[in-house]
């Protein structure tokens, strides 16, 4: 069953303008939830021709606009409202979603630790830590910015992030980093080169 998603007239007008300007007046707006940042969803929005969309996408019909929803995102988009954020330069789409935040109290406590303790510290190095999921006694995190690819990531994870989370949330027995650190391009810490 497709999620109930509302598109405001202002958002619809912006989408229509972009579709017209791009030469694809019949393109659908494709929505997927790519992850979380600070407990809030990170959205991917794309204009795609319906024939180019993945066949598993869920079609949502709204007046004058067809939406395509990535199946894994559908339940999390139930009741969402797509609106225009006039404060953004040029106007940008904003999604007001009643499903954001963490419903699980354990995840909410971990997010609080990240927001109050961990992220302010790693931000000094241009980094951040996102909680992606809590499953059983494991907290799954992803590091980004200067933390992605940093040579000190194991120390930060085991002696900083994991210690703080376990101290505040005793239900957590392990913190699992799913970051692709090989993709990091600008680590804060770079070891000195050895003299030849």
N, C-alpha and C positions, 0 to 999 in steps of 0.2 A: 504494500500500500504506500503510495507516495506521501511524503511529509506535507503538512499544511505550512506553506511559506507564503508570506504576503510581500508584494513589491509595491512600494508607495508610488504615486504618480510622479513625484520628483525623480525617484530612482529610475523609473521606467523611461522618462524623458531623456535622462543622461545615457542610459543604455541604448535607446533608439538613436541618439546623436552619434554615439561611437559606432554602432552598427552601420549607419548610413555613411559616415566618414570613411570607414574601412572598406566599403564596397560590398558588405555582406549583410544586407538588410533583413535577411531571414535567419541569421545566426541565433543560436540558443545560448543562454548564459549557463555555463557549467560551473557547479559549485562542489568543492571538496574540502574537507577538513584535513589539513596537512599535519597538524600536531597541536601543541599547546605552548604558550609562553605566559608565564606568570599566572597559570591557572585558566587563562582565557584561550579560546580556540584561535588557531592561525588558519585563515581561509585561503584557498586558491580559487580565484575567479577567472574564467576564460570565456571568450566568445568562440564557439565552435559550430560548424555546420552539423546538423543532426546526423548526416551520413558519416561524419568523421568521428563521432563520439563512440566511446567503448560500448559494445552491445549490451553490457550489463547495467549501464546507467539507467536511473529511474527518471521517467519523464513526469514533470509537474507542469500542468497547464495553468497559467494565470491569464488574466485579460491582456491580450495583445503581446504576450511574451511567453515563450516556452523555456522552462528551466530543465537542465539535466543535472541530476544529483548522483554523485559517486555512491554506490550502495552502502559502503561502510560508514558513510556520513549521514545517511537518511534519518535515522532515529535521533541523532544529535541536532538535526535541523528542524525538528518538529516545533512549530510555533514561531519560527524565526521571522523577522521583518527586515527586508532589505530596503534601506533608505539612503538618501543622499546626505552626506556630511558637508554642509556648506562652509564649514570652517577650514576644510582642506583646500589647498590651492587648486583652483580649477574645479572643485567639487569632486568628491570621491565617494564611492559606495561604502556604506557601513552596514554591518549586520548586527542587529539587536537580537540576541539569542537567549531565551530563558533557560537554556540548558548549560550555559557556561558556568565556570567555577567547578568545584569538586563537591559532589554529593556525599562521597565517602568521607567520614570524619577523619580517618587515618590519613588519607591523601590531603585533606584540607590542612591538617597539622603539619605535614611535611612541607606543603606549599608555604605555610607561614614561616617555617624555619628557613626555607630558601629565600623568601622575600625579606626577612628581617636580619638574618645572619650571613648567609652564604653569598647571595648576589651582591650586596653592597661591598663585600670584600673582594670578590673576583672582578667586579666592575672596575676597580682601580687598575686592573691589568687588561681592561678591554674585553672581559669575558662575561659569560652568564651561564646559569644552569637551569634547565627546564625539567620539570617532573612530567613524564609522559604517561606513566601508569603505575598502579600499585596492584600487585598480584601476589596473594598469599603474604608471606613475610618479606617480599622483595619490592624495593622501590626502583623503578627504571628511570634513569635520568639521561639527558643528553646535554653535552657541554658545547658552547659555541663561542664565537668571537675569538679573543686571544687564548681561550682555554682549548680550542680545537687544534690539536697538533702540538700543544705545548709540551716540552720535555719534562716539565714538573707535574704533569697531569696525574700520575699515579699517587704522588705525595698529596696533592690537593684533594683527590678523591678519597683516599684511605685515611689520611690524618686530619682532614678538614671536613669535607662534606659528609662522609659516612659517620664519623664520630659525632658530629652535631645532630644528624638525623636520628641516629640510634639513641642518643641521650634524651632527646625530646619525645621520641615516638618509640617506646620499647617494643611495640609489635613488629617493628622492622628488624629483620635479622641480617639482611644484606642489601647493599646498594649496587645496582648493576648499571654500568656506563655503556650505552649503545652507540656512542659517538664514533664516527669514522674519522679517527685522528689523522690518518694518512692524507685526508683531504684538506687539512688545515694549511693555510697559506701565510699566516702572519702571527706565529706564536710570540708571546711576550718574552719568554725566556729563550735565549739562544746560547748554547755552550760556546766558550771561547775556542778559537781554532788553535790547534797544537802547532808549535813552531817546528819547521822542518830542519 
